[in-house]
Amino acid sequence: MAMKLRSPRIPVAGLVLASLVVGLAACSPGSSRDDGKAELTLWTQETEPDRVQRTEANLARFTEETGIPVKLVTVDEGSLAETMLTNAASGTLPDVVNHPMVMTARWAAAGLLDEQAAQDVIADLGEDTFRSAGLEFAKYDGEYAAVPTEGWGNLLYYRKDLFDAKGLSAPSSVQDILDAAKVLNDPAHQQYGIVLGTDPAHPVTEQTFESLGLANGCQIIDEAGDLQFESDPCVQTFALYKELAQYAPSGTFASSDSRAAYLAGQAAMLIQSPALLHRLAGLDDAEIPACAQCGDDPAYLAKNTGLVSSIEGLNGGSAQYGRTNNFGITIDAHTEEAKQLVEYLLSDGYQEWLQQIPNLMIPMRAGTAENPTEYVDVWKTLDVGVDRPGKLTDYWGEEVVDDLVEGAENFTVWGVPQGYGELAGVLYETLAVPAAVGEVLQGATTPQAAAAEVQDRIESELSTIQNG
């Protein structure tokens, strides 16, 4: 059943459920000090201690330059949406929040973001200095609601050595992936054709499904505003996922589990973010390559892994799922000081911001008016190592790294190109797709019923939101 959507401004009270637990109620928004200087609060999703330490040092430099102190608060991505709405209800929003683009439209619709402040920052820095995909993913209702920061696109990792041994070409299409998974699957020897995100409560399952779905032409909505999740391409993607799962290790796999299987040499293919790149090179002792050949050469997997960005679907199209993050200035912010902070983090403090985890932080601001590629050029030189230094170009070469950067101009996701970023936010928050994938993989439902179930969930959620 098709459903026409609209994009109303949604009262905060209509979004915050009574069952929510206050996550950061003690974290107040920016307050004023005795000397009159505003004290800002910045929320970040980057919770690893080394990244926190780096960002705190970066913020200290901002304070030294401006006299404006900043309190850094870490919020795990999985609880960010809930925490934001809860703190909105209690009047304790931060001044600035770094967040996935799927949340921007939701928060803008709820009236939580100062859209004019975001537009001012983009204008001050120069709209044409930002990547087009980043700008598109920062919009709500045709206007910028947040400021693009960084992003990444999903990659298909594949074992070149295993492919070569079987005479297989690079898997550039969904059909190639399916064919190779069959050929390379050898569970008797702990070797699987592919490893998939299968955790019904983890975003990686949606990201993997969405990567394949976008390639196949599966969209959640069309330009006319009709929901499309019951369409043939989406049903087809559920069936494809179930078929691929036959050639994957059994069990529940989230991001880290999937990486572990590939790092152990147990999988011929994996669809995931660039977070795996430095780990394949043996630069992170927390997740070290453990394949049979890796003892003699820790970088064996890096040398023998190929990367595919845009995947061709079963219906002739191609796509690369991508995700960007944004800085949102909230309605409770000390606006002028918050704008100063965001502009600093996207200029003088940008390199240090990107250095937190360069693999996942391809700059959405490419450069300046004077040097249009300044930040992209700097990004290519950043150290991606955790326990040992190393650059992406050391292991993957200039051509692959250039492809990562260029691919950021063509990222796509559900809903946003059609003007319904809020709809993507609904899916992301409810985890409706991973839950449906889990049911299909368990044999509890059919691909057709799963697609219908997700569409019903979307309709129900949107009806509740639109009616306040």
C-alpha positions in Angstrom: 0.0 0.0 0.0 1.4 3.4 -1.0 1.4 6.2 1.5 1.8 9.9 0.7 4.2 11.6 3.2 4.5 15.1 4.3 7.2 16.8 6.4 5.6 18.7 9.2 7.4 20.5 12.1 6.9 18.1 14.9 6.5 19.1 18.5 9.2 17.8 20.8 6.6 16.4 23.2 5.2 14.3 20.4 8.6 12.6 19.9 9.7 11.9 23.4 8.1 8.7 24.7 7.3 8.4 28.4 9.3 5.2 28.7 12.6 7.0 27.8 15.2 7.0 30.5 17.2 10.3 30.9 20.7 9.5 29.6 22.5 12.8 30.2 20.2 14.8 32.3 23.2 16.0 34.3 24.8 17.4 31.2 23.4 20.9 30.9 23.7 23.1 27.8 26.3 25.9 27.7 26.1 28.1 30.7 27.6 31.5 31.5 30.7 31.9 33.7 31.3 34.7 36.1 33.4 36.6 33.5 30.5 36.5 31.1 32.0 34.1 28.7 29.7 31.3 27.5 30.7 27.8 28.4 29.8 25.4 25.6 29.0 21.8 25.6 29.9 19.6 22.6 28.6 16.1 22.2 30.7 13.6 20.3 30.0 10.0 19.2 33.8 9.2 19.3 34.1 7.5 22.7 37.5 5.8 22.4 39.9 7.2 25.0 42.6 8.2 22.5 40.0 10.1 20.4 38.6 11.8 23.4 42.0 12.9 24.5 42.8 14.3 21.1 39.6 16.2 20.8 40.0 17.6 24.3 43.4 19.0 23.3 41.9 20.4 20.2 39.2 22.1 22.2 41.7 23.5 24.6 43.4 25.2 21.7 40.1 26.8 20.7 39.6 28.0 24.2 43.1 29.5 24.3 42.4 31.3 21.1 38.9 32.6 21.9 38.5 32.5 25.7 35.4 30.2 25.3 35.6 27.0 27.3 34.1 23.8 25.9 33.0 20.8 27.8 33.2 17.5 25.8 30.6 14.9 26.5 30.8 11.4 24.8 27.5 9.8 23.8 27.5 6.3 22.2 25.9 6.4 18.8 23.4 3.7 19.8 21.9 5.9 22.5 22.4 9.3 20.8 18.9 9.6 19.3 17.1 8.7 22.6 19.4 10.9 24.7 19.0 13.9 22.4 15.2 13.7 22.7 15.2 13.1 26.4 17.5 16.0 27.0 15.3 18.2 24.8 12.4 17.4 27.0 14.4 18.4 30.1 15.9 21.5 28.6 19.4 20.2 28.7 20.5 20.1 25.0 24.1 20.6 24.2 25.3 23.6 22.2 26.8 21.5 19.4 26.2 17.8 18.7 28.2 15.7 16.2 25.7 13.2 14.7 24.9 10.8 11.8 23.1 12.5 8.9 20.1 10.3 9.4 19.3 12.1 12.6 19.5 15.6 11.2 16.1 15.7 9.5 14.5 14.1 12.5 15.9 16.7 14.9 15.2 19.6 12.5 11.6 18.4 12.2 11.3 18.3 15.9 12.6 21.9 16.1 15.8 20.9 18.0 18.3 22.4 15.6 19.0 26.1 14.9 18.9 25.9 11.1 19.8 29.5 10.6 23.0 29.0 12.6 24.0 26.1 10.4 23.3 28.1 7.2 25.4 31.0 8.6 28.4 28.7 9.2 28.2 27.2 5.8 28.0 30.7 4.2 30.9 32.0 6.3 33.1 29.0 5.4 32.0 29.0 1.8 29.2 26.7 0.5 31.4 25.7 -2.5 34.1 24.4 -0.2 31.9 21.5 1.0 31.4 18.2 -0.8 28.1 18.0 -2.6 27.0 14.8 -0.9 27.8 16.3 2.5 25.6 19.3 1.8 22.8 17.2 0.5 22.8 15.0 3.7 22.7 18.1 5.9 19.4 19.4 4.5 15.9 19.3 5.9 13.0 20.6 3.8 15.4 22.0 1.2 17.5 24.1 3.7 20.7 23.3 5.6 19.8 22.2 9.1 23.3 21.2 10.2 26.9 21.5 9.0 28.7 18.6 7.2 31.8 17.3 8.9 33.0 13.9 7.6 31.8 10.7 6.1 32.6 7.2 4.7 31.2 4.8 2.2 30.7 1.1 2.6 33.2 -1.1 0.8 33.1 -4.7 -0.5 36.3 -6.3 0.8 37.4 -9.5 -1.1 40.3 -11.9 -0.9 42.3 -11.4 -4.1 44.4 -14.5 -3.5 41.3 -16.7 -3.0 39.6 -15.2 -6.1 42.8 -15.7 -8.2 43.1 -19.3 -7.1 39.6 -20.1 -8.5 40.0 -17.9 -11.5 37.3 -15.4 -10.4 37.3 -11.8 -11.4 36.8 -8.9 -9.0 33.2 -9.0 -7.6 31.8 -5.8 -9.0 28.2 -6.8 -9.0 25.6 -8.4 -6.8 25.6 -11.4 -9.1 29.4 -11.7 -8.9 29.1 -11.6 -5.1 26.6 -14.4 -5.1 28.5 -16.6 -7.6 31.8 -16.1 -5.7 30.2 -16.8 -2.3 29.0 -20.2 -3.6 32.4 -21.1 -5.2 34.5 -20.0 -2.2 32.3 -21.5 0.6 34.1 -24.3 2.3 32.8 -24.6 5.9 34.5 -27.9 6.5 37.7 -26.0 6.5 36.4 -22.9 8.4 36.3 -21.0 5.1 33.1 -19.1 4.2 32.1 -17.4 1.0 31.1 -14.2 2.8 30.4 -12.8 6.2 27.2 -10.6 6.7 25.8 -8.4 9.3 23.1 -10.5 10.9 22.5 -8.9 14.3 18.8 -7.9 14.4 19.6 -5.1 16.9 22.7 -3.6 15.2 22.8 -0.8 12.5 25.5 -2.7 10.6 22.8 -5.2 9.4 20.8 -2.3 7.9 23.9 -0.8 6.4 24.8 -4.1 4.7 21.2 -4.6 3.5 20.9 -1.0 2.4 24.2 -1.4 0.4 22.8 -4.3 -1.6 19.3 -2.8 -1.7 20.5 0.5 -3.2 22.5 -1.4 -5.8 19.3 -3.4 -6.7 17.2 -0.3 -7.0 15.4 -0.9 -3.7 14.2 2.5 -2.4 12.0 3.3 0.6 10.1 6.1 -1.2 9.9 7.6 -4.6 9.9 11.3 -5.8 6.1 11.3 -5.7 6.1 10.5 -2.0 4.9 6.9 -2.2 6.5 4.3 0.1 8.2 1.6 -2.0 9.4 -1.0 0.5 7.0 -3.6 -0.7 8.4 -3.2 -4.3 10.0 -6.1 -6.2 13.6 -4.8 -5.8 13.2 -4.7 -1.9 11.6 -8.1 -1.8 14.4 -9.3 -4.1 17.0 -8.0 -1.7 15.6 -9.9 1.3 15.7 -13.1 -0.8 19.3 -12.3 -1.9 20.3 -11.7 1.7 18.9 -15.1 2.8 20.7 -16.8 -0.1 24.0 -15.2 0.7 23.6 -16.2 4.4 23.8 -19.8 3.2 27.5 -19.1 2.5 28.2 -17.2 5.7 29.1 -18.5 9.2 26.1 -19.1 11.3 25.4 -16.9 14.4 24.8 -13.3 15.2 27.3 -10.9 13.6 27.6 -7.2 14.4 30.4 -5.0 13.1 33.2 -6.4 15.3 32.2 -10.0 14.8 32.2 -9.6 11.0 35.6 -8.0 11.1 37.0 -10.7 13.4 35.9 -13.4 10.9 37.6 -11.6 8.0 40.7 -10.9 10.0 40.9 -14.6 10.9 41.0 -15.5 7.3 37.6 -17.2 7.5 35.7 -15.2 5.0 36.3 -14.4 1.3 34.1 -11.3 1.3 32.7 -8.7 3.6 30.7 -5.5 3.2 31.5 -2.9 5.8 32.9 0.6 6.4 36.5 1.6 5.9 37.0 0.9 9.6 38.7 -2.4 8.6 41.5 -0.8 6.5 44.1 -0.1 9.2 43.2 -3.3 11.0 44.0 -5.4 7.9 47.4 -3.8 7.9 48.1 -4.9 11.5 48.2 -1.4 12.9 45.7 -2.0 15.8 46.6 -4.6 18.4 43.0 -4.8 19.6 41.9 -6.4 16.3 45.0 -8.0 14.7 45.0 -10.2 11.5 45.0 -13.8 12.5 44.9 -15.6 9.1 47.2 -18.6 8.6 49.6 -16.5 6.6 49.5 -13.5 8.9 52.0 -14.8 11.5 54.8 -14.4 9.0 53.4 -11.3 7.4 51.0 -9.2 9.6 50.1 -7.1 6.5 49.2 -10.2 4.4 45.5 -9.5 4.3 46.1 -5.8 3.3 48.2 -7.0 0.4 45.7 -9.6 -0.6 42.4 -7.7 -0.2 40.7 -5.9 -3.0 38.1 -3.2 -2.6 34.9 -2.4 -4.5 33.1 0.8 -3.8 30.1 1.1 -6.1 28.2 -2.2 -6.6 26.2 -3.1 -9.7 22.8 -4.5 -8.9 20.7 -7.3 -10.3 18.6 -4.7 -12.2 21.3 -2.8 -14.0 21.9 0.1 -11.7 24.8 0.7 -9.3 25.3 2.5 -6.0 27.5 3.0 -3.0 25.9 3.3 0.4 27.5 6.2 2.3 27.1 8.0 5.5 28.1 11.4 6.6 28.2 13.1 10.0 27.1 16.7 10.8 27.6 19.3 13.4 24.2 20.4 14.7 23.8 23.7 16.6 20.8 23.3 18.9 18.0 25.7 19.8 19.4 26.0 23.3 22.9 26.9 22.2 24.9 30.1 22.9 24.5 30.7 19.1 27.4 33.0 18.3 29.9 31.1 20.4 28.6 27.7 19.0 29.1 29.0 15.5 32.7 30.0 16.3 33.3 26.5 17.6 32.0 24.7 14.5 33.9 27.1 12.2 37.1 26.4 14.2 36.5 22.6 14.0 36.1 22.9 10.2 39.2 25.1 9.7 42.1 25.5 12.1 41.0 22.5 14.1 39.9 20.3 11.2 43.0 18.3 10.7 43.0 17.3 14.4 39.3 16.4 14.2 39.8 14.2 11.2 42.9 12.5 12.8 40.6 10.9 15.4 39.9 8.0 13.0 40.8 9.0 9.4 39.4 5.8 7.8 35.9 6.9 8.8 36.4 10.6 8.5 36.8 11.5 4.8 36.4 15.3 4.9 33.1 16.7 3.8 34.8 20.1 3.6 37.3 19.6 0.8 39.3 22.8 1.3 39.1 26.6 1.3 38.4 29.2 -1.3 42.2 29.8 -1.6 43.0 26.1 -1.7 40.0 24.0 -2.8 41.6 20.6 -2.0 43.5 21.6 1.2 41.7 19.3 3.6 41.4 16.4 1.2 45.1 16.6 0.5 45.9 16.7 4.2 43.6 13.8 4.9 45.5 11.5 2.5 48.6 12.0 4.6 47.1 11.3 8.0 48.4 8.4 10.2 45.7 5.7 10.5 47.6 3.5 12.9 46.7 2.9 16.5 49.6 0.9 17.9 51.9 1.4 14.9 52.0 4.3 12.5 50.9 3.9 8.9 49.1 5.8 6.1 46.4 4.4 3.9 48.6 5.0 0.8 51.3 2.8 2.4 49.1 -0.3 2.1 46.5 0.6 -0.5 48.2 2.9 -2.9 47.3 6.3 -4.2 44.7 5.0 -6.7 42.6 3.3 -4.0 42.8 6.2 -1.6 41.8 8.6 -4.4 38.9 6.4 -5.1 37.8 6.6 -1.5 37.8 10.4 -1.7 36.1 10.6 -5.1 33.5 8.1 -4.0 32.4 10.5 -1.3 30.8 12.7 -4.1 28.4 9.9 -5.0 27.3 8.5 -1.7 23.6 7.6 -1.5 21.2 6.5 1.1 17.5 5.8 1.4 15.1 8.7 1.5 17.5 11.7 1.4 17.7 12.1 -2.4 13.9 12.1 -2.6 13.7 14.7 0.2 12.7 12.4 3.0 15.7 12.3 5.3 13.3 12.1 8.2 12.0 8.8 7.0 15.6 7.4 7.0 15.9 8.6 10.6 12.7 6.6 11.5 14.2 3.5 10.1 17.6 4.0 11.7 16.1 4.6 15.1 13.6 1.7 15.1 16.0 -0.9 13.6 13.0 -2.2 11.7 15.1 -3.4 8.8 17.6 -5.4 10.9 14.7 -7.0 12.8 13.0 -8.0 9.6 16.3 -9.4 8.2 16.7 -11.5 11.3 13.2 -13.0 10.9 13.9 -13.9 7.3 17.2 -15.5 8.1 15.6 -17.5 10.9 12.9 -18.7 8.5 10.2 -17.0 10.6 8.9 -15.0 7.7 9.2 -14.7 3.9 10.9 -11.9 2.0 7.5 -10.6 0.9 6.1 -10.6 4.4 9.3 -9.0 5.8 9.1 -6.2 3.2 5.4 -5.6 4.1 6.1 -5.7 7.8 8.8 -2.9 7.4 6.5 -0.8 5.3 3.7 -1.2 7.9 6.1 -0.1 10.6 7.2 3.0 8.7 3.5 3.9 8.1 2.7 3.4 11.8 5.7 5.5 13.0 5.0 8.3 10.6 1.4 8.4 11.4 2.2 8.7 15.1 4.8 11.5 14.4 2.6 13.5 12.0 -0.3 13.4 14.4 1.9 14.8 17.2 
